[in-house]
Amino acid sequence: MQFYSTNNKDLRVDFKESVIRSLPADNGLYMPESITPLPDSFWENWRDMSLTELGFHVAKQILGDSIPADKLREIVNESINFDAPVVTIAPHTHVLELFHGPTLAFKDFGARFMARVMSYLTEGDDNLLTVLVATSGDTGGAVASAFHNIEGTRVIILYPKGGVSELQEKQLTTLGGNITALEVDGSFDDCQAMVKANFLDRELMEKHNLTSANSINIARLIPQAFYFFNAARQLEEGKEPVFVIPSGNFGNLTAGLLAQSLGLPIRHWIAATNINDTIPRYLADGNYEPLPSTPTISNAMDVGAPSNFARMKDLFGDNWEAMRENISGLAFDDDETREAIRRVKEQTGYTVDPHGAVGILAAEIWHQASPDDETIILETAHPSKFLPTMEEELGKGSIEIPERLACLAKLPKVAHQISNDPKEIKQFL
């Protein structure tokens, strides 16, 4: 399987190049040269498959012969050794829990898969692999966990000062070893721009063997398609889900669109954002106008210029009307999000984090017109990762902190302070 740049379909590379170099020289994003729907034989018993079996078939269909089948199955089985259950919280309203991995966030799917793929692709290479990644919340912790003490790699994580929760920050600043955290005086958009700027410096990339672990990397995106299949199969046969996706950099929605391209029957997509509403505005009027990101309590969605928009456009042939027919965009502010956290707990007993609360609000609006549709809302992180906000709304001591998070609280934070100038990363390297 070859992979092309969204800026130039004639620029094609193999899978290893697309993963290790992450970003094409023309600043596009890599996409598979073809996406062929899964065969009839797959659909005959897909509802009876495990999450890892579904994942293997999905990855194999996208990657072709890029990784031998036995090795690919091993990578999937080792990466996805936790569940992604669908929980029904109200009639026709379901939550897809993606926080059962080691760092309690959906990023564990992509980070663990990518770490093992990179290890396989670079086996026998002499050069140290430098993983450079920007995070708005959970990516950093998931990548740090996935790559910690992986031989032949070092990880450098950029995160916005004051822009991640305390426990999220501890997940990426306390491991040490081959993990280094850079606290950037700026926003997530600044961090993302700094990473991209360094990837476009081809001399620097080759000198330091740079790669990315953000969702700009195709290897991060592929495993995120797995759980859409796993969720859809849990509905009653014949029911097509409306997936409601709390969205920031739009990797989850893009992965879902890949799943749909593989043949997964989806009724509709809802992109739910906080006040950083670049995509909902685009879907409304066809004008793409990214703005500087604004901090909110749903911090992982504080993205003003979503990278994966380039892939979304590519999948729809740059057809705005086709995109808005398939995707609805809705945005909500912090007051609405806080109210939803309280109300969902009171009415259903379910505890939803600030990101999932945005998804709940969007699902409620959808149900006003289509009350019998089955909505599946992505709950992307465990509520304990946003403890101050959750306790403000639900009361002190209302949120149980899993031990693998609680143990980090007393560990010392180790981070290097830098400005938002891309040259500082170059100097640091």
C-alpha positions as CSV (number, residue, x, y, z in Angstrom):
1,M,0.0,0.0,0.0
2,Q,1.2,3.4,-0.9
3,F,0.3,6.7,0.8
4,Y,-0.2,10.1,-0.9
5,S,-0.1,13.7,0.3
6,T,-3.4,15.5,0.6
7,N,-1.7,18.4,-1.1
8,N,-0.4,16.3,-4.0
9,K,-1.7,12.8,-4.9
10,D,1.3,12.2,-7.1
11,L,3.6,12.4,-4.0
12,R,3.5,8.8,-2.8
13,V,5.6,6.9,-0.3
14,D,5.4,3.4,1.3
15,F,4.0,2.9,4.8
16,K,7.3,3.1,6.6
17,E,8.1,6.5,5.1
18,S,4.6,7.8,5.9
19,V,4.9,6.7,9.6
20,I,8.5,7.6,10.3
21,R,8.4,10.9,8.5
22,S,4.8,11.6,9.6
23,L,4.4,14.7,7.4
24,P,5.0,15.1,3.6
25,A,7.4,17.7,2.5
26,D,4.6,19.8,1.0
27,N,2.9,20.1,4.4
28,G,-0.1,17.9,3.5
29,L,-1.1,14.7,5.4
30,Y,-0.7,11.1,4.3
31,M,-3.7,9.1,3.2
32,P,-3.9,5.5,1.8
33,E,-3.9,5.5,-2.0
34,S,-7.1,3.4,-1.9
35,I,-9.8,2.5,0.6
36,T,-11.6,-0.7,-0.5
37,P,-14.7,-1.7,1.5
38,L,-14.3,-4.9,3.5
39,P,-15.4,-8.1,1.7
40,D,-18.8,-9.8,2.1
41,S,-17.1,-12.6,4.1
42,F,-16.2,-10.0,6.8
43,W,-19.8,-8.8,7.2
44,E,-21.1,-12.4,7.5
45,N,-19.9,-12.6,11.1
46,W,-18.5,-9.2,12.1
47,R,-21.0,-8.8,15.0
48,D,-19.5,-11.9,16.7
49,M,-15.9,-10.7,16.4
50,S,-13.8,-9.4,19.3
51,L,-12.4,-5.8,19.3
52,T,-9.0,-7.1,18.4
53,E,-10.3,-9.3,15.6
54,L,-12.2,-6.4,14.2
55,G,-9.1,-4.3,14.5
56,F,-7.0,-6.8,12.7
57,H,-9.3,-6.9,9.7
58,V,-9.7,-3.1,9.6
59,A,-5.9,-2.6,9.8
60,K,-5.2,-5.3,7.2
61,Q,-7.7,-3.8,4.8
62,I,-6.1,-0.3,5.0
63,L,-2.5,-1.4,5.1
64,G,-2.6,-4.3,2.6
65,D,0.8,-6.1,2.6
66,S,2.7,-3.3,4.4
67,I,3.0,-5.5,7.5
68,P,2.8,-9.3,7.4
69,A,-0.5,-10.6,8.6
70,D,0.9,-12.6,11.5
71,K,2.9,-9.6,12.7
72,L,0.0,-7.2,12.3
73,R,-2.3,-9.5,14.3
74,E,0.4,-9.6,17.1
75,I,0.7,-5.8,17.1
76,V,-3.1,-5.3,17.4
77,N,-3.4,-7.9,20.1
78,E,-0.6,-6.4,22.2
79,S,-1.8,-2.8,21.7
80,I,-5.5,-3.2,22.4
81,N,-5.5,-5.3,25.5
82,F,-8.4,-3.4,27.1
83,D,-12.1,-3.0,26.3
84,A,-14.3,-0.3,24.8
85,P,-17.8,-0.9,26.1
86,V,-21.0,0.8,25.0
87,V,-23.1,1.9,28.0
88,T,-26.8,2.8,27.6
89,I,-27.6,5.8,29.8
90,A,-31.1,6.6,28.4
91,P,-33.4,5.3,25.7
92,H,-31.6,5.5,22.3
93,T,-28.6,7.2,24.0
94,H,-25.4,5.3,24.5
95,V,-21.9,6.2,25.6
96,L,-18.8,4.5,24.1
97,E,-16.3,4.4,26.9
98,L,-12.8,4.8,25.5
99,F,-11.0,5.4,28.8
100,H,-10.2,1.8,29.9
101,G,-6.6,1.8,28.7
102,P,-3.5,2.4,30.8
103,T,-3.7,6.3,30.7
104,L,-7.5,6.4,30.9
105,A,-8.0,8.1,27.5
106,F,-8.9,7.1,23.9
107,K,-5.4,8.1,22.9
108,D,-4.2,4.8,24.3
109,F,-5.6,3.0,21.2
110,G,-3.5,5.1,18.7
111,A,-0.4,5.5,20.9
112,R,0.1,1.9,21.8
113,F,-0.5,0.7,18.2
114,M,1.8,3.3,16.8
115,A,4.6,2.6,19.2
116,R,4.6,-1.1,18.3
117,V,4.3,-0.3,14.5
118,M,7.3,2.0,14.8
119,S,9.3,-0.5,16.7
120,Y,8.6,-3.1,14.0
121,L,9.4,-0.7,11.1
122,T,12.7,0.5,12.6
123,E,13.9,-2.9,13.8
124,G,17.6,-3.1,13.0
125,D,18.0,0.6,12.4
126,D,21.0,2.2,14.1
127,N,19.6,5.8,14.4
128,L,17.8,6.9,17.6
129,L,14.2,7.7,16.7
130,T,12.9,11.1,18.1
131,V,9.2,11.3,18.6
132,L,8.1,14.9,18.7
133,V,4.5,15.5,19.8
134,A,2.1,18.3,20.7
135,T,-0.7,17.7,23.2
136,S,-3.8,19.5,24.3
137,G,-4.4,17.0,27.1
138,D,-4.4,13.3,26.7
139,T,-2.1,12.6,23.8
140,G,1.0,13.4,25.8
141,G,0.2,11.0,28.6
142,A,-0.7,8.2,26.2
143,V,2.4,8.7,24.0
144,A,4.6,8.9,27.1
145,S,3.2,5.6,28.5
146,A,3.3,3.8,25.1
147,F,6.9,4.7,24.4
148,H,8.4,4.8,27.9
149,N,11.6,2.8,27.9
150,I,11.1,1.6,24.3
151,E,14.6,0.9,23.1
152,G,15.9,3.2,20.3
153,T,13.4,6.0,20.9
154,R,13.2,9.3,22.8
155,V,10.0,11.3,23.2
156,I,9.7,15.1,23.4
157,I,6.2,16.3,24.3
158,L,5.1,19.9,23.9
159,Y,2.2,21.1,26.0
160,P,0.6,24.6,26.6
161,K,1.4,26.1,29.9
162,G,-1.8,26.1,32.0
163,G,-3.6,24.3,29.2
164,V,-3.8,20.8,30.5
165,S,-5.3,19.5,33.8
166,E,-3.0,18.8,36.8
167,L,-3.2,15.0,36.4
168,Q,-2.8,15.1,32.7
169,E,0.4,17.1,33.2
170,K,1.7,14.6,35.8
171,Q,1.2,11.8,33.2
172,L,3.6,13.4,30.8
173,T,6.1,15.1,33.2
174,T,6.8,12.3,35.8
175,L,8.0,9.3,33.8
176,G,11.6,10.5,33.0
177,G,13.9,8.1,31.2
178,N,13.4,8.6,27.5
179,I,10.4,11.0,28.0
180,T,11.0,14.8,28.0
181,A,8.3,17.4,28.5
182,L,8.5,20.9,27.2
183,E,6.1,23.4,28.7
184,V,5.3,26.0,26.1
185,D,4.4,29.6,26.8
186,G,1.5,29.5,24.3
187,S,-1.6,27.6,23.2
188,F,-2.0,24.1,21.8
189,D,-2.2,25.6,18.3
190,D,1.3,27.1,19.0
191,C,2.6,23.7,20.1
192,Q,1.1,22.1,17.0
193,A,2.6,24.8,14.7
194,M,6.0,24.3,16.3
195,V,5.9,20.6,15.7
196,K,4.9,21.1,12.1
197,A,7.6,23.7,11.5
198,N,10.3,21.4,12.6
199,F,8.9,18.5,10.4
200,L,9.1,20.8,7.4
201,D,12.9,21.3,8.1
202,R,14.0,18.2,6.2
203,E,17.7,18.6,7.3
204,L,16.6,18.7,10.9
205,M,14.3,15.7,10.4
206,E,17.0,13.6,9.0
207,K,19.6,14.7,11.5
208,H,17.5,13.8,14.5
209,N,15.4,11.1,12.8
210,L,12.2,12.9,13.7
211,T,8.7,11.4,13.8
212,S,5.4,12.5,15.2
213,A,2.9,10.8,17.5
214,N,0.1,13.3,16.8
215,S,-2.9,12.3,14.7
216,I,-1.1,13.9,11.8
217,N,0.6,10.5,11.8
218,I,-1.4,7.9,9.8
219,A,-0.4,5.1,12.3
220,R,-2.2,7.0,15.1
221,L,-5.3,7.3,13.1
222,I,-5.8,3.7,11.9
223,P,-6.5,2.1,15.2
224,Q,-9.0,4.7,16.1
225,A,-11.2,3.2,13.4
226,F,-11.4,0.0,15.3
227,Y,-13.8,1.1,18.0
228,F,-16.4,2.4,15.6
229,F,-16.9,-1.1,14.3
230,N,-16.9,-2.4,17.9
231,A,-19.5,0.1,19.0
232,A,-21.8,-0.3,15.9
233,R,-21.9,-4.1,16.3
234,Q,-23.3,-3.7,19.8
235,L,-26.5,-2.2,18.5
236,E,-29.5,-4.2,17.5
237,E,-29.1,-5.6,14.0
238,G,-30.4,-3.2,11.4
239,K,-29.8,-0.1,13.5
240,E,-27.4,2.4,12.1
241,P,-25.7,4.6,14.7
242,V,-25.5,8.3,14.8
243,F,-22.0,8.9,16.2
244,V,-21.6,12.0,18.3
245,I,-17.9,13.0,18.6
246,P,-16.5,15.6,20.9
247,S,-14.0,17.1,18.6
248,G,-10.7,19.1,18.8
249,N,-8.1,18.1,16.2
250,F,-10.7,15.9,14.5
251,G,-8.7,12.7,14.5
252,N,-11.6,10.6,15.9
253,L,-14.1,11.9,13.3
254,T,-11.6,11.3,10.5
255,A,-11.0,7.7,11.8
256,G,-14.7,7.2,11.8
257,L,-14.9,8.4,8.2
258,L,-12.3,5.8,7.4
259,A,-14.4,3.2,9.0
260,Q,-17.4,4.3,7.0
261,S,-15.3,4.2,3.8
262,L,-14.5,0.5,4.7
263,G,-18.3,-0.2,4.6
264,L,-19.4,0.4,8.2
265,P,-23.1,1.5,8.0
266,I,-23.4,4.9,9.7
267,R,-26.6,7.0,9.7
268,H,-24.9,10.3,10.5
269,W,-22.0,12.1,12.2
270,I,-22.2,14.9,14.7
271,A,-19.1,17.0,15.3
272,A,-19.6,18.5,18.8
273,T,-17.1,21.2,19.8
274,N,-16.7,23.8,22.6
275,I,-16.5,27.5,21.6
276,N,-13.5,26.6,19.4
277,D,-16.0,26.0,16.6
278,T,-14.0,26.2,13.4
279,I,-15.5,23.1,11.9
280,P,-19.2,23.8,12.9
281,R,-18.8,27.2,11.3
282,Y,-17.3,25.7,8.1
283,L,-20.2,23.2,7.9
284,A,-22.7,26.0,8.3
285,D,-21.4,28.3,5.5
286,G,-18.5,26.6,3.6
287,N,-15.9,29.1,4.8
288,Y,-12.9,27.7,6.6
289,E,-11.7,30.4,9.0
290,P,-9.5,29.0,11.8
291,L,-9.2,31.3,14.8
292,P,-6.7,31.3,17.8
293,S,-7.8,28.7,20.3
294,T,-9.7,29.8,23.5
295,P,-9.2,27.9,26.8
296,T,-12.2,26.0,28.1
297,I,-12.9,23.3,30.7
298,S,-13.0,20.7,27.8
299,N,-9.3,21.5,27.2
300,A,-8.5,18.6,24.8
301,M,-10.9,20.3,22.3
302,D,-9.2,23.7,22.5
303,V,-8.1,23.6,18.9
304,G,-8.6,26.5,16.5
305,A,-6.9,25.0,13.4
306,P,-7.7,21.2,13.3
307,S,-5.0,19.4,11.4
308,N,-7.2,16.6,10.3
309,F,-9.5,18.9,8.4
310,A,-7.2,18.3,5.4
311,R,-8.1,14.6,5.5
312,M,-11.8,15.3,6.0
313,K,-11.7,17.4,2.8
314,D,-9.8,14.8,1.0
315,L,-12.3,12.1,1.9
316,F,-15.2,14.2,0.6
317,G,-13.3,15.3,-2.5
318,D,-13.2,18.9,-1.2
319,N,-17.0,18.9,-1.5
320,W,-18.5,21.1,1.2
321,E,-22.1,20.1,0.4
322,A,-21.3,16.4,0.6
323,M,-19.6,16.9,3.9
324,R,-22.4,18.8,5.5
325,E,-24.9,16.2,4.4
326,N,-23.0,13.6,6.3
327,I,-21.7,15.7,9.3
328,S,-23.6,18.1,11.5
329,G,-21.6,20.6,13.6
330,L,-22.7,21.9,17.0
331,A,-20.8,24.0,19.5
332,F,-21.4,24.7,23.2
333,D,-19.9,27.0,25.9
334,D,-18.6,26.1,29.4
335,D,-21.8,27.1,31.1
336,E,-23.8,24.7,29.0
337,T,-21.2,22.0,29.5
338,R,-21.2,22.4,33.3
339,E,-25.0,22.2,33.4
340,A,-24.9,19.0,31.3
341,I,-22.4,17.3,33.7
342,R,-24.8,18.0,36.6
343,R,-28.0,17.1,34.8
344,V,-26.7,13.8,33.4
345,K,-25.6,12.7,36.8
346,E,-29.0,13.7,38.4
347,Q,-31.1,12.1,35.6
348,T,-29.2,9.0,34.8
349,G,-26.6,8.4,37.5
350,Y,-23.9,8.4,34.9
351,T,-20.8,10.6,35.4
352,V,-19.6,12.2,32.2
353,D,-16.5,14.3,31.8
354,P,-16.5,17.8,30.2
355,H,-15.8,16.5,26.7
356,G,-18.4,13.8,26.9
357,A,-20.9,16.4,28.3
358,V,-20.4,18.4,25.0
359,G,-21.3,15.2,23.2
360,I,-24.4,14.7,25.4
361,L,-25.6,18.2,24.5
362,A,-25.3,17.6,20.8
363,A,-27.1,14.2,21.1
364,E,-30.0,15.9,22.9
365,I,-30.4,18.4,20.1
366,W,-30.3,15.7,17.5
367,H,-33.0,13.7,19.3
368,Q,-35.3,16.7,19.2
369,A,-35.9,16.0,15.5
370,S,-35.0,12.3,15.4
371,P,-36.0,10.8,18.8
372,D,-35.7,7.2,17.8
373,D,-32.2,7.4,16.3
374,E,-29.5,5.5,18.2
375,T,-26.9,8.0,19.2
376,I,-23.5,6.8,20.4
377,I,-21.5,9.5,22.2
378,L,-17.7,9.1,22.5
379,E,-16.6,9.4,26.1
380,T,-12.9,10.0,25.4
381,A,-11.3,10.3,28.9
382,H,-12.0,9.3,32.5
383,P,-13.8,12.1,34.5
384,S,-11.0,12.0,37.2
385,K,-8.6,13.6,34.7
386,F,-10.6,16.8,35.1
387,L,-11.0,16.7,38.9
388,P,-11.3,20.4,39.7
389,T,-14.2,20.9,37.2
390,M,-15.9,17.7,38.1
391,E,-15.8,18.4,41.9
392,E,-17.0,21.9,41.3
393,E,-20.1,20.5,39.6
394,L,-20.7,17.2,41.5
395,G,-19.1,17.9,44.9
396,K,-15.9,17.2,46.7
397,G,-15.0,13.5,46.8
398,S,-17.6,12.7,44.2
399,I,-15.1,11.3,41.7
400,E,-13.1,8.2,42.4
401,I,-9.5,8.5,41.1
402,P,-8.2,5.2,39.7
403,E,-4.9,4.1,41.4
404,R,-2.9,4.5,38.2
405,L,-3.7,8.2,38.2
406,A,-3.8,8.7,42.0
407,C,-0.2,7.5,42.4
408,L,1.1,10.3,40.1
409,A,-0.3,13.1,42.3
410,K,2.7,13.3,44.7
411,L,5.4,12.8,42.0
412,P,7.5,15.8,41.1
413,K,6.8,17.5,37.8
414,V,9.8,17.8,35.5
415,A,9.4,20.0,32.5
416,H,11.5,22.5,30.5
417,Q,10.1,25.9,30.0
418,I,10.3,27.3,26.4
419,S,8.7,30.0,24.4
420,N,6.4,29.4,21.3
421,D,9.3,30.0,18.9
422,P,9.9,26.9,16.7
423,K,13.6,27.6,16.8
424,E,13.7,26.8,20.5
425,I,12.9,23.1,19.7
426,K,15.7,23.0,17.2
427,Q,18.1,24.4,19.8
428,F,16.8,21.9,22.4
429,L,17.4,19.0,20.0
